[in-house]
Amino acid sequence: MLAIRLDPEIENRLAVLAERTGRTKTFYAREAILEHLEDLEDIYMAKKVLAEGGRTYSLQEIKDELGV
């Protein structure tokens, strides 16, 4: 279970969307989280690798590796 606090404006927008579409606010909150979770994971993993001095690759190296 997760409880979040939203600004009243966002809460209202979410409520209106849910009412107009017949979906629940929970449905849209879940959709928003799932939509952005993978991107957030990628960002934090990249920051960690860069902070630890991990190897970086140029775009050309990646293209060569993938044969593109």
mmCIF file as Biopython writes it, N, C-alpha, C and O atoms, coordinates in Angstrom:
data_model
#
loop_
_atom_site.group_PDB
_atom_site.id
_atom_site.type_symbol
_atom_site.label_atom_id
_atom_site.label_alt_id
_atom_site.label_comp_id
_atom_site.label_asym_id
_atom_site.label_entity_id
_atom_site.label_seq_id
_atom_site.pdbx_PDB_ins_code
_atom_site.Cartn_x
_atom_site.Cartn_y
_atom_site.Cartn_z
_atom_site.occupancy
_atom_site.B_iso_or_equiv
_atom_site.auth_seq_id
_atom_site.auth_asym_id
_atom_site.pdbx_PDB_model_num
ATOM 1   N N  . MET A ? 1  ? 0.840   -1.182 0.000   1.0 0.0 1  A 1 
ATOM 2   C CA . MET A ? 1  ? 0.000   0.000  0.000   1.0 0.0 1  A 1 
ATOM 3   C C  . MET A ? 1  ? 0.882   1.242  0.000   1.0 0.0 1  A 1 
ATOM 4   O O  . MET A ? 1  ? 1.976   1.249  0.564   1.0 0.0 1  A 1 
ATOM 5   N N  . LEU A ? 2  ? 0.388   2.274  -0.636  1.0 0.0 2  A 1 
ATOM 6   C CA . LEU A ? 2  ? 1.128   3.522  -0.765  1.0 0.0 2  A 1 
ATOM 7   C C  . LEU A ? 2  ? 0.159   4.677  -0.563  1.0 0.0 2  A 1 
ATOM 8   O O  . LEU A ? 2  ? -0.934  4.690  -1.130  1.0 0.0 2  A 1 
ATOM 9   N N  . ALA A ? 3  ? 0.557   5.619  0.228   1.0 0.0 3  A 1 
ATOM 10  C CA . ALA A ? 3  ? -0.247  6.836  0.409   1.0 0.0 3  A 1 
ATOM 11  C C  . ALA A ? 3  ? 0.605   8.018  -0.029  1.0 0.0 3  A 1 
ATOM 12  O O  . ALA A ? 3  ? 1.760   8.144  0.379   1.0 0.0 3  A 1 
ATOM 13  N N  . ILE A ? 4  ? 0.039   8.875  -0.851  1.0 0.0 4  A 1 
ATOM 14  C CA . ILE A ? 4  ? 0.774   10.059 -1.308  1.0 0.0 4  A 1 
ATOM 15  C C  . ILE A ? 4  ? -0.080  11.304 -1.099  1.0 0.0 4  A 1 
ATOM 16  O O  . ILE A ? 4  ? -1.309  11.251 -1.144  1.0 0.0 4  A 1 
ATOM 17  N N  . ARG A ? 5  ? 0.586   12.404 -0.873  1.0 0.0 5  A 1 
ATOM 18  C CA . ARG A ? 5  ? -0.093  13.692 -0.763  1.0 0.0 5  A 1 
ATOM 19  C C  . ARG A ? 5  ? 0.107   14.448 -2.065  1.0 0.0 5  A 1 
ATOM 20  O O  . ARG A ? 5  ? 1.219   14.557 -2.583  1.0 0.0 5  A 1 
ATOM 21  N N  . LEU A ? 6  ? -0.978  14.956 -2.567  1.0 0.0 6  A 1 
ATOM 22  C CA . LEU A ? 6  ? -0.928  15.730 -3.802  1.0 0.0 6  A 1 
ATOM 23  C C  . LEU A ? 6  ? -1.404  17.147 -3.518  1.0 0.0 6  A 1 
ATOM 24  O O  . LEU A ? 6  ? -2.221  17.376 -2.626  1.0 0.0 6  A 1 
ATOM 25  N N  . ASP A ? 7  ? -0.882  18.090 -4.285  1.0 0.0 7  A 1 
ATOM 26  C CA . ASP A ? 7  ? -1.388  19.448 -4.207  1.0 0.0 7  A 1 
ATOM 27  C C  . ASP A ? 7  ? -2.873  19.414 -4.579  1.0 0.0 7  A 1 
ATOM 28  O O  . ASP A ? 7  ? -3.282  18.591 -5.398  1.0 0.0 7  A 1 
ATOM 29  N N  . PRO A ? 8  ? -3.670  20.283 -3.997  1.0 0.0 8  A 1 
ATOM 30  C CA . PRO A ? 8  ? -5.108  20.287 -4.306  1.0 0.0 8  A 1 
ATOM 31  C C  . PRO A ? 8  ? -5.411  20.392 -5.802  1.0 0.0 8  A 1 
ATOM 32  O O  . PRO A ? 8  ? -6.355  19.771 -6.290  1.0 0.0 8  A 1 
ATOM 33  N N  . GLU A ? 9  ? -4.609  21.178 -6.530  1.0 0.0 9  A 1 
ATOM 34  C CA . GLU A ? 9  ? -4.843  21.310 -7.978  1.0 0.0 9  A 1 
ATOM 35  C C  . GLU A ? 9  ? -4.653  19.979 -8.698  1.0 0.0 9  A 1 
ATOM 36  O O  . GLU A ? 9  ? -5.453  19.619 -9.561  1.0 0.0 9  A 1 
ATOM 37  N N  . ILE A ? 10 ? -3.609  19.259 -8.350  1.0 0.0 10 A 1 
ATOM 38  C CA . ILE A ? 10 ? -3.354  17.956 -8.980  1.0 0.0 10 A 1 
ATOM 39  C C  . ILE A ? 10 ? -4.420  16.952 -8.569  1.0 0.0 10 A 1 
ATOM 40  O O  . ILE A ? 10 ? -4.905  16.179 -9.394  1.0 0.0 10 A 1 
ATOM 41  N N  . GLU A ? 11 ? -4.777  16.966 -7.308  1.0 0.0 11 A 1 
ATOM 42  C CA . GLU A ? 11 ? -5.839  16.076 -6.807  1.0 0.0 11 A 1 
ATOM 43  C C  . GLU A ? 11 ? -7.134  16.329 -7.568  1.0 0.0 11 A 1 
ATOM 44  O O  . GLU A ? 11 ? -7.827  15.384 -7.947  1.0 0.0 11 A 1 
ATOM 45  N N  . ASN A ? 12 ? -7.462  17.595 -7.794  1.0 0.0 12 A 1 
ATOM 46  C CA . ASN A ? 12 ? -8.682  17.937 -8.524  1.0 0.0 12 A 1 
ATOM 47  C C  . ASN A ? 12 ? -8.607  17.462 -9.970  1.0 0.0 12 A 1 
ATOM 48  O O  . ASN A ? 12 ? -9.567  16.892 -10.487 1.0 0.0 12 A 1 
ATOM 49  N N  . ARG A ? 13 ? -7.489  17.691 -10.615 1.0 0.0 13 A 1 
ATOM 50  C CA . ARG A ? 13 ? -7.330  17.230 -12.007 1.0 0.0 13 A 1 
ATOM 51  C C  . ARG A ? 13 ? -7.491  15.723 -12.104 1.0 0.0 13 A 1 
ATOM 52  O O  . ARG A ? 13 ? -8.131  15.211 -13.023 1.0 0.0 13 A 1 
ATOM 53  N N  . LEU A ? 14 ? -6.904  15.020 -11.145 1.0 0.0 14 A 1 
ATOM 54  C CA . LEU A ? 14 ? -7.003  13.566 -11.126 1.0 0.0 14 A 1 
ATOM 55  C C  . LEU A ? 14 ? -8.446  13.122 -10.907 1.0 0.0 14 A 1 
ATOM 56  O O  . LEU A ? 14 ? -8.923  12.198 -11.566 1.0 0.0 14 A 1 
ATOM 57  N N  . ALA A ? 15 ? -9.138  13.781 -9.985  1.0 0.0 15 A 1 
ATOM 58  C CA . ALA A ? 15 ? -10.536 13.447 -9.709  1.0 0.0 15 A 1 
ATOM 59  C C  . ALA A ? 15 ? -11.417 13.692 -10.930 1.0 0.0 15 A 1 
ATOM 60  O O  . ALA A ? 15 ? -12.284 12.879 -11.250 1.0 0.0 15 A 1 
ATOM 61  N N  . VAL A ? 16 ? -11.192 14.811 -11.608 1.0 0.0 16 A 1 
ATOM 62  C CA . VAL A ? 16 ? -11.977 15.127 -12.808 1.0 0.0 16 A 1 
ATOM 63  C C  . VAL A ? 16 ? -11.720 14.089 -13.894 1.0 0.0 16 A 1 
ATOM 64  O O  . VAL A ? 16 ? -12.659 13.602 -14.523 1.0 0.0 16 A 1 
ATOM 65  N N  . LEU A ? 17 ? -10.470 13.752 -14.112 1.0 0.0 17 A 1 
ATOM 66  C CA . LEU A ? 17 ? -10.129 12.740 -15.117 1.0 0.0 17 A 1 
ATOM 67  C C  . LEU A ? 17 ? -10.799 11.411 -14.797 1.0 0.0 17 A 1 
ATOM 68  O O  . LEU A ? 17 ? -11.376 10.770 -15.675 1.0 0.0 17 A 1 
ATOM 69  N N  . ALA A ? 18 ? -10.719 11.006 -13.553 1.0 0.0 18 A 1 
ATOM 70  C CA . ALA A ? 18 ? -11.327 9.736  -13.144 1.0 0.0 18 A 1 
ATOM 71  C C  . ALA A ? 18 ? -12.834 9.760  -13.361 1.0 0.0 18 A 1 
ATOM 72  O O  . ALA A ? 18 ? -13.410 8.796  -13.866 1.0 0.0 18 A 1 
ATOM 73  N N  . GLU A ? 19 ? -13.464 10.852 -12.984 1.0 0.0 19 A 1 
ATOM 74  C CA . GLU A ? 19 ? -14.918 10.965 -13.141 1.0 0.0 19 A 1 
ATOM 75  C C  . GLU A ? 19 ? -15.326 10.938 -14.606 1.0 0.0 19 A 1 
ATOM 76  O O  . GLU A ? 19 ? -16.286 10.264 -14.978 1.0 0.0 19 A 1 
ATOM 77  N N  . ARG A ? 20 ? -14.603 11.665 -15.424 1.0 0.0 20 A 1 
ATOM 78  C CA . ARG A ? 20 ? -14.950 11.753 -16.854 1.0 0.0 20 A 1 
ATOM 79  C C  . ARG A ? 20 ? -14.738 10.440 -17.592 1.0 0.0 20 A 1 
ATOM 80  O O  . ARG A ? 20 ? -15.418 10.169 -18.582 1.0 0.0 20 A 1 
ATOM 81  N N  . THR A ? 21 ? -13.811 9.629  -17.125 1.0 0.0 21 A 1 
ATOM 82  C CA . THR A ? 21 ? -13.478 8.401  -17.853 1.0 0.0 21 A 1 
ATOM 83  C C  . THR A ? 21 ? -14.043 7.144  -17.204 1.0 0.0 21 A 1 
ATOM 84  O O  . THR A ? 21 ? -13.990 6.064  -17.793 1.0 0.0 21 A 1 
ATOM 85  N N  . GLY A ? 22 ? -14.579 7.276  -16.003 1.0 0.0 22 A 1 
ATOM 86  C CA . GLY A ? 22 ? -15.114 6.101  -15.320 1.0 0.0 22 A 1 
ATOM 87  C C  . GLY A ? 22 ? -14.042 5.212  -14.715 1.0 0.0 22 A 1 
ATOM 88  O O  . GLY A ? 22 ? -14.315 4.077  -14.325 1.0 0.0 22 A 1 
ATOM 89  N N  . ARG A ? 23 ? -12.842 5.719  -14.638 1.0 0.0 23 A 1 
ATOM 90  C CA . ARG A ? 23 ? -11.740 4.989  -13.995 1.0 0.0 23 A 1 
ATOM 91  C C  . ARG A ? 23 ? -11.537 5.547  -12.597 1.0 0.0 23 A 1 
ATOM 92  O O  . ARG A ? 23 ? -12.110 6.576  -12.240 1.0 0.0 23 A 1 
ATOM 93  N N  . THR A ? 24 ? -10.717 4.861  -11.809 1.0 0.0 24 A 1 
ATOM 94  C CA . THR A ? 24 ? -10.439 5.349  -10.467 1.0 0.0 24 A 1 
ATOM 95  C C  . THR A ? 24 ? -9.185  6.221  -10.460 1.0 0.0 24 A 1 
ATOM 96  O O  . THR A ? 24 ? -8.345  6.147  -11.356 1.0 0.0 24 A 1 
ATOM 97  N N  . LYS A ? 25 ? -9.088  7.040  -9.428  1.0 0.0 25 A 1 
ATOM 98  C CA . LYS A ? 25 ? -7.867  7.838  -9.264  1.0 0.0 25 A 1 
ATOM 99  C C  . LYS A ? 25 ? -6.679  6.908  -9.076  1.0 0.0 25 A 1 
ATOM 100 O O  . LYS A ? 25 ? -5.581  7.196  -9.553  1.0 0.0 25 A 1 
ATOM 101 N N  . THR A ? 26 ? -6.890  5.800  -8.386  1.0 0.0 26 A 1 
ATOM 102 C CA . THR A ? 26 ? -5.820  4.815  -8.179  1.0 0.0 26 A 1 
ATOM 103 C C  . THR A ? 26 ? -5.317  4.269  -9.506  1.0 0.0 26 A 1 
ATOM 104 O O  . THR A ? 26 ? -4.113  4.082  -9.680  1.0 0.0 26 A 1 
ATOM 105 N N  . PHE A ? 27 ? -6.217  4.012  -10.440 1.0 0.0 27 A 1 
ATOM 106 C CA . PHE A ? 27 ? -5.825  3.514  -11.760 1.0 0.0 27 A 1 
ATOM 107 C C  . PHE A ? 27 ? -4.848  4.484  -12.416 1.0 0.0 27 A 1 
ATOM 108 O O  . PHE A ? 27 ? -3.800  4.078  -12.920 1.0 0.0 27 A 1 
ATOM 109 N N  . TYR A ? 28 ? -5.202  5.777  -12.406 1.0 0.0 28 A 1 
ATOM 110 C CA . TYR A ? 28 ? -4.339  6.757  -13.066 1.0 0.0 28 A 1 
ATOM 111 C C  . TYR A ? 28 ? -3.037  7.000  -12.315 1.0 0.0 28 A 1 
ATOM 112 O O  . TYR A ? 28 ? -2.006  7.246  -12.940 1.0 0.0 28 A 1 
ATOM 113 N N  . ALA A ? 29 ? -3.064  6.937  -11.000 1.0 0.0 29 A 1 
ATOM 114 C CA . ALA A ? 29 ? -1.832  7.070  -10.229 1.0 0.0 29 A 1 
ATOM 115 C C  . ALA A ? 29 ? -0.899  5.905  -10.551 1.0 0.0 29 A 1 
ATOM 116 O O  . ALA A ? 29 ? 0.302   6.098  -10.740 1.0 0.0 29 A 1 
ATOM 117 N N  . ARG A ? 30 ? -1.453  4.700  -10.613 1.0 0.0 30 A 1 
ATOM 118 C CA . ARG A ? 30 ? -0.650  3.517  -10.950 1.0 0.0 30 A 1 
ATOM 119 C C  . ARG A ? 30 ? -0.063  3.638  -12.356 1.0 0.0 30 A 1 
ATOM 120 O O  . ARG A ? 30 ? 1.113   3.345  -12.572 1.0 0.0 30 A 1 
ATOM 121 N N  . GLU A ? 31 ? -0.892  4.074  -13.310 1.0 0.0 31 A 1 
ATOM 122 C CA . GLU A ? 31 ? -0.425  4.247  -14.682 1.0 0.0 31 A 1 
ATOM 123 C C  . GLU A ? 31 ? 0.721   5.254  -14.763 1.0 0.0 31 A 1 
ATOM 124 O O  . GLU A ? 31 ? 1.704   5.023  -15.467 1.0 0.0 31 A 1 
ATOM 125 N N  . ALA A ? 32 ? 0.597   6.361  -14.048 1.0 0.0 32 A 1 
ATOM 126 C CA . ALA A ? 32 ? 1.641   7.386  -14.072 1.0 0.0 32 A 1 
ATOM 127 C C  . ALA A ? 32 ? 2.942   6.847  -13.493 1.0 0.0 32 A 1 
ATOM 128 O O  . ALA A ? 32 ? 4.018   7.100  -14.035 1.0 0.0 32 A 1 
ATOM 129 N N  . ILE A ? 33 ? 2.848   6.111  -12.405 1.0 0.0 33 A 1 
ATOM 130 C CA . ILE A ? 33 ? 4.056   5.539  -11.785 1.0 0.0 33 A 1 
ATOM 131 C C  . ILE A ? 33 ? 4.706   4.539  -12.722 1.0 0.0 33 A 1 
ATOM 132 O O  . ILE A ? 33 ? 5.915   4.598  -12.946 1.0 0.0 33 A 1 
ATOM 133 N N  . LEU A ? 34 ? 3.934   3.636  -13.263 1.0 0.0 34 A 1 
ATOM 134 C CA . LEU A ? 34 ? 4.499   2.627  -14.168 1.0 0.0 34 A 1 
ATOM 135 C C  . LEU A ? 34 ? 5.115   3.257  -15.408 1.0 0.0 34 A 1 
ATOM 136 O O  . LEU A ? 34 ? 6.140   2.792  -15.906 1.0 0.0 34 A 1 
ATOM 137 N N  . GLU A ? 35 ? 4.487   4.317  -15.904 1.0 0.0 35 A 1 
ATOM 138 C CA . GLU A ? 35 ? 4.990   5.005  -17.100 1.0 0.0 35 A 1 
ATOM 139 C C  . GLU A ? 35 ? 6.386   5.573  -16.879 1.0 0.0 35 A 1 
ATOM 140 O O  . GLU A ? 35 ? 7.202   5.583  -17.801 1.0 0.0 35 A 1 
ATOM 141 N N  . HIS A ? 36 ? 6.669   6.042  -15.677 1.0 0.0 36 A 1 
ATOM 142 C CA . HIS A ? 36 ? 7.931   6.729  -15.422 1.0 0.0 36 A 1 
ATOM 143 C C  . HIS A ? 36 ? 8.932   5.940  -14.591 1.0 0.0 36 A 1 
ATOM 144 O O  . HIS A ? 36 ? 10.084  6.353  -14.462 1.0 0.0 36 A 1 
ATOM 145 N N  . LEU A ? 37 ? 8.522   4.832  -14.037 1.0 0.0 37 A 1 
ATOM 146 C CA . LEU A ? 37 ? 9.399   4.072  -13.156 1.0 0.0 37 A 1 
ATOM 147 C C  . LEU A ? 37 ? 10.654  3.574  -13.871 1.0 0.0 37 A 1 
ATOM 148 O O  . LEU A ? 37 ? 11.757  3.701  -13.340 1.0 0.0 37 A 1 
ATOM 149 N N  . GLU A ? 38 ? 10.499  3.017  -15.057 1.0 0.0 38 A 1 
ATOM 150 C CA . GLU A ? 38 ? 11.666  2.503  -15.783 1.0 0.0 38 A 1 
ATOM 151 C C  . GLU A ? 38 ? 12.653  3.620  -16.102 1.0 0.0 38 A 1 
ATOM 152 O O  . GLU A ? 38 ? 13.864  3.427  -15.990 1.0 0.0 38 A 1 
ATOM 153 N N  . ASP A ? 39 ? 12.152  4.777  -16.495 1.0 0.0 39 A 1 
ATOM 154 C CA . ASP A ? 39 ? 13.032  5.908  -16.777 1.0 0.0 39 A 1 
ATOM 155 C C  . ASP A ? 39 ? 13.794  6.324  -15.524 1.0 0.0 39 A 1 
ATOM 156 O O  . ASP A ? 39 ? 14.996  6.580  -15.580 1.0 0.0 39 A 1 
ATOM 157 N N  . LEU A ? 40 ? 13.093  6.390  -14.396 1.0 0.0 40 A 1 
ATOM 158 C CA . LEU A ? 40 ? 13.750  6.762  -13.142 1.0 0.0 40 A 1 
ATOM 159 C C  . LEU A ? 40 ? 14.823  5.752  -12.755 1.0 0.0 40 A 1 
ATOM 160 O O  . LEU A ? 40 ? 15.911  6.127  -12.319 1.0 0.0 40 A 1 
ATOM 161 N N  . GLU A ? 41 ? 14.510  4.465  -12.916 1.0 0.0 41 A 1 
ATOM 162 C CA . GLU A ? 41 ? 15.499  3.425  -12.608 1.0 0.0 41 A 1 
ATOM 163 C C  . GLU A ? 41 ? 16.743  3.599  -13.477 1.0 0.0 41 A 1 
ATOM 164 O O  . GLU A ? 41 ? 17.867  3.501  -12.984 1.0 0.0 41 A 1 
ATOM 165 N N  . ASP A ? 42 ? 16.541  3.858  -14.767 1.0 0.0 42 A 1 
ATOM 166 C CA . ASP A ? 42 ? 17.669  4.062  -15.679 1.0 0.0 42 A 1 
ATOM 167 C C  . ASP A ? 42 ? 18.506  5.269  -15.274 1.0 0.0 42 A 1 
ATOM 168 O O  . ASP A ? 42 ? 19.736  5.213  -15.296 1.0 0.0 42 A 1 
ATOM 169 N N  . ILE A ? 43 ? 17.846  6.346  -14.908 1.0 0.0 43 A 1 
ATOM 170 C CA . ILE A ? 43 ? 18.564  7.564  -14.514 1.0 0.0 43 A 1 
ATOM 171 C C  . ILE A ? 43 ? 19.423  7.307  -13.286 1.0 0.0 43 A 1 
ATOM 172 O O  . ILE A ? 43 ? 20.604  7.652  -13.268 1.0 0.0 43 A 1 
ATOM 173 N N  . TYR A ? 44 ? 18.835  6.704  -12.261 1.0 0.0 44 A 1 
ATOM 174 C CA . TYR A ? 44 ? 19.580  6.469  -11.025 1.0 0.0 44 A 1 
ATOM 175 C C  . TYR A ? 44 ? 20.715  5.470  -11.229 1.0 0.0 44 A 1 
ATOM 176 O O  . TYR A ? 44 ? 21.780  5.615  -10.629 1.0 0.0 44 A 1 
ATOM 177 N N  . MET A ? 45 ? 20.500  4.465  -12.061 1.0 0.0 45 A 1 
ATOM 178 C CA . MET A ? 45 ? 21.557  3.492  -12.338 1.0 0.0 45 A 1 
ATOM 179 C C  . MET A ? 45 ? 22.702  4.167  -13.088 1.0 0.0 45 A 1 
ATOM 180 O O  . MET A ? 45 ? 23.870  3.917  -12.790 1.0 0.0 45 A 1 
ATOM 181 N N  . ALA A ? 46 ? 22.378  5.011  -14.051 1.0 0.0 46 A 1 
ATOM 182 C CA . ALA A ? 46 ? 23.413  5.713  -14.808 1.0 0.0 46 A 1 
ATOM 183 C C  . ALA A ? 46 ? 24.217  6.635  -13.902 1.0 0.0 46 A 1 
ATOM 184 O O  . ALA A ? 46 ? 25.443  6.690  -13.998 1.0 0.0 46 A 1 
ATOM 185 N N  . LYS A ? 47 ? 23.527  7.359  -13.022 1.0 0.0 47 A 1 
ATOM 186 C CA . LYS A ? 47 ? 24.234  8.241  -12.090 1.0 0.0 47 A 1 
ATOM 187 C C  . LYS A ? 47 ? 25.166  7.451  -11.187 1.0 0.0 47 A 1 
ATOM 188 O O  . LYS A ? 47 ? 26.278  7.892  -10.898 1.0 0.0 47 A 1 
ATOM 189 N N  . LYS A ? 48 ? 24.720  6.294  -10.745 1.0 0.0 48 A 1 
ATOM 190 C CA . LYS A ? 48 ? 25.542  5.453  -9.873  1.0 0.0 48 A 1 
ATOM 191 C C  . LYS A ? 48 ? 26.797  4.983  -10.605 1.0 0.0 48 A 1 
ATOM 192 O O  . LYS A ? 48 ? 27.900  5.044  -10.062 1.0 0.0 48 A 1 
ATOM 193 N N  . VAL A ? 49 ? 26.625  4.522  -11.825 1.0 0.0 49 A 1 
ATOM 194 C CA . VAL A ? 49 ? 27.761  4.036  -12.607 1.0 0.0 49 A 1 
ATOM 195 C C  . VAL A ? 49 ? 28.750  5.169  -12.862 1.0 0.0 49 A 1 
ATOM 196 O O  . VAL A ? 49 ? 29.960  4.977  -12.748 1.0 0.0 49 A 1 
ATOM 197 N N  . LEU A ? 50 ? 28.241  6.339  -13.205 1.0 0.0 50 A 1 
ATOM 198 C CA . LEU A ? 50 ? 29.130  7.475  -13.462 1.0 0.0 50 A 1 
ATOM 199 C C  . LEU A ? 50 ? 29.857  7.912  -12.194 1.0 0.0 50 A 1 
ATOM 200 O O  . LEU A ? 50 ? 31.034  8.271  -12.246 1.0 0.0 50 A 1 
ATOM 201 N N  . ALA A ? 51 ? 29.168  7.884  -11.063 1.0 0.0 51 A 1 
ATOM 202 C CA . ALA A ? 51 ? 29.785  8.276  -9.798  1.0 0.0 51 A 1 
ATOM 203 C C  . ALA A ? 51 ? 30.881  7.298  -9.382  1.0 0.0 51 A 1 
ATOM 204 O O  . ALA A ? 51 ? 31.859  7.688  -8.744  1.0 0.0 51 A 1 
ATOM 205 N N  . GLU A ? 52 ? 30.716  6.040  -9.743  1.0 0.0 52 A 1 
ATOM 206 C CA . GLU A ? 52 ? 31.689  5.014  -9.384  1.0 0.0 52 A 1 
ATOM 207 C C  . GLU A ? 52 ? 32.802  4.890  -10.417 1.0 0.0 52 A 1 
ATOM 208 O O  . GLU A ? 52 ? 33.695  4.054  -10.280 1.0 0.0 52 A 1 
ATOM 209 N N  . GLY A ? 53 ? 32.746  5.718  -11.442 1.0 0.0 53 A 1 
ATOM 210 C CA . GLY A ? 53 ? 33.797  5.691  -12.456 1.0 0.0 53 A 1 
ATOM 211 C C  . GLY A ? 53 ? 33.642  4.563  -13.457 1.0 0.0 53 A 1 
ATOM 212 O O  . GLY A ? 53 ? 34.633  4.054  -13.980 1.0 0.0 53 A 1 
ATOM 213 N N  . GLY A ? 54 ? 32.421  4.173  -13.725 1.0 0.0 54 A 1 
ATOM 214 C CA . GLY A ? 54 ? 32.186  3.109  -14.696 1.0 0.0 54 A 1 
ATOM 215 C C  . GLY A ? 54 ? 32.570  3.533  -16.096 1.0 0.0 54 A 1 
ATOM 216 O O  . GLY A ? 54 ? 32.655  4.724  -16.396 1.0 0.0 54 A 1 
ATOM 217 N N  . ARG A ? 55 ? 32.800  2.559  -16.945 1.0 0.0 55 A 1 
ATOM 218 C CA . ARG A ? 55 ? 33.206  2.829  -18.324 1.0 0.0 55 A 1 
ATOM 219 C C  . ARG A ? 55 ? 32.068  3.471  -19.077 1.0 0.0 55 A 1 
ATOM 220 O O  . ARG A ? 55 ? 30.917  3.065  -18.917 1.0 0.0 55 A 1 
ATOM 221 N N  . THR A ? 56 ? 32.357  4.459  -19.889 1.0 0.0 56 A 1 
ATOM 222 C CA . THR A ? 56 ? 31.375  5.062  -20.778 1.0 0.0 56 A 1 
ATOM 223 C C  . THR A ? 56 ? 31.749  4.733  -22.213 1.0 0.0 56 A 1 
ATOM 224 O O  . THR A ? 56 ? 32.911  4.475  -22.527 1.0 0.0 56 A 1 
ATOM 225 N N  . TYR A ? 57 ? 30.749  4.747  -23.073 1.0 0.0 57 A 1 
ATOM 226 C CA . TYR A ? 57 ? 30.951  4.390  -24.468 1.0 0.0 57 A 1 
ATOM 227 C C  . TYR A ? 57 ? 30.448  5.522  -25.345 1.0 0.0 57 A 1 
ATOM 228 O O  . TYR A ? 57 ? 29.443  6.161  -25.036 1.0 0.0 57 A 1 
ATOM 229 N N  . SER A ? 58 ? 31.145  5.761  -26.429 1.0 0.0 58 A 1 
ATOM 230 C CA . SER A ? 58 ? 30.689  6.767  -27.382 1.0 0.0 58 A 1 
ATOM 231 C C  . SER A ? 58 ? 29.563  6.167  -28.219 1.0 0.0 58 A 1 
ATOM 232 O O  . SER A ? 58 ? 29.396  4.949  -28.289 1.0 0.0 58 A 1 
ATOM 233 N N  . LEU A ? 59 ? 28.802  7.046  -28.845 1.0 0.0 59 A 1 
ATOM 234 C CA . LEU A ? 59 ? 27.732  6.571  -29.714 1.0 0.0 59 A 1 
ATOM 235 C C  . LEU A ? 59 ? 28.301  5.693  -30.829 1.0 0.0 59 A 1 
ATOM 236 O O  . LEU A ? 59 ? 27.695  4.686  -31.197 1.0 0.0 59 A 1 
ATOM 237 N N  . GLN A ? 60 ? 29.448  6.067  -31.361 1.0 0.0 60 A 1 
ATOM 238 C CA . GLN A ? 60 ? 30.053  5.279  -32.431 1.0 0.0 60 A 1 
ATOM 239 C C  . GLN A ? 60 ? 30.437  3.881  -31.939 1.0 0.0 60 A 1 
ATOM 240 O O  . GLN A ? 60 ? 30.248  2.903  -32.662 1.0 0.0 60 A 1 
ATOM 241 N N  . GLU A ? 61 ? 30.973  3.776  -30.725 1.0 0.0 61 A 1 
ATOM 242 C CA . GLU A ? 61 ? 31.325  2.466  -30.168 1.0 0.0 61 A 1 
ATOM 243 C C  . GLU A ? 61 ? 30.074  1.581  -30.043 1.0 0.0 61 A 1 
ATOM 244 O O  . GLU A ? 61 ? 30.118  0.383  -30.324 1.0 0.0 61 A 1 
ATOM 245 N N  . ILE A ? 62 ? 28.985  2.178  -29.627 1.0 0.0 62 A 1 
ATOM 246 C CA . ILE A ? 62 ? 27.750  1.412  -29.480 1.0 0.0 62 A 1 
ATOM 247 C C  . ILE A ? 62 ? 27.237  0.969  -30.847 1.0 0.0 62 A 1 
ATOM 248 O O  . ILE A ? 62 ? 26.821  -0.177 -31.018 1.0 0.0 62 A 1 
ATOM 249 N N  . LYS A ? 63 ? 27.268  1.877  -31.814 1.0 0.0 63 A 1 
ATOM 250 C CA . LYS A ? 63 ? 26.830  1.524  -33.165 1.0 0.0 63 A 1 
ATOM 251 C C  . LYS A ? 63 ? 27.694  0.399  -33.734 1.0 0.0 63 A 1 
ATOM 252 O O  . LYS A ? 63 ? 27.174  -0.539 -34.338 1.0 0.0 63 A 1 
ATOM 253 N N  . ASP A ? 64 ? 29.009  0.491  -33.544 1.0 0.0 64 A 1 
ATOM 254 C CA . ASP A ? 64 ? 29.903  -0.544 -34.034 1.0 0.0 64 A 1 
ATOM 255 C C  . ASP A ? 64 ? 29.604  -1.892 -33.369 1.0 0.0 64 A 1 
ATOM 256 O O  . ASP A ? 64 ? 29.588  -2.931 -34.029 1.0 0.0 64 A 1 
ATOM 257 N N  . GLU A ? 65 ? 29.373  -1.860 -32.075 1.0 0.0 65 A 1 
ATOM 258 C CA . GLU A ? 65 ? 29.076  -3.094 -31.336 1.0 0.0 65 A 1 
ATOM 259 C C  . GLU A ? 65 ? 27.784  -3.746 -31.810 1.0 0.0 65 A 1 
ATOM 260 O O  . GLU A ? 65 ? 27.687  -4.969 -31.905 1.0 0.0 65 A 1 
ATOM 261 N N  . LEU A ? 66 ? 26.787  -2.900 -32.109 1.0 0.0 66 A 1 
ATOM 262 C CA . LEU A ? 66 ? 25.490  -3.414 -32.532 1.0 0.0 66 A 1 
ATOM 263 C C  . LEU A ? 66 ? 25.390  -3.624 -34.041 1.0 0.0 66 A 1 
ATOM 264 O O  . LEU A ? 66 ? 24.401  -4.165 -34.535 1.0 0.0 66 A 1 
ATOM 265 N N  . GLY A ? 67 ? 26.416  -3.194 -34.768 1.0 0.0 67 A 1 
ATOM 266 C CA . GLY A ? 67 ? 26.397  -3.356 -36.221 1.0 0.0 67 A 1 
ATOM 267 C C  . GLY A ? 67 ? 25.397  -2.438 -36.907 1.0 0.0 67 A 1 
ATOM 268 O O  . GLY A ? 67 ? 24.815  -2.784 -37.935 1.0 0.0 67 A 1 
ATOM 269 N N  . VAL A ? 68 ? 25.212  -1.276 -36.326 1.0 0.0 68 A 1 
ATOM 270 C CA . VAL A ? 68 ? 24.234  -0.328 -36.902 1.0 0.0 68 A 1 
ATOM 271 C C  . VAL A ? 68 ? 24.942  0.680  -37.769 1.0 0.0 68 A 1 
ATOM 272 O O  . VAL A ? 68 ? 24.300  1.560  -38.343 1.0 0.0 68 A 1 
#
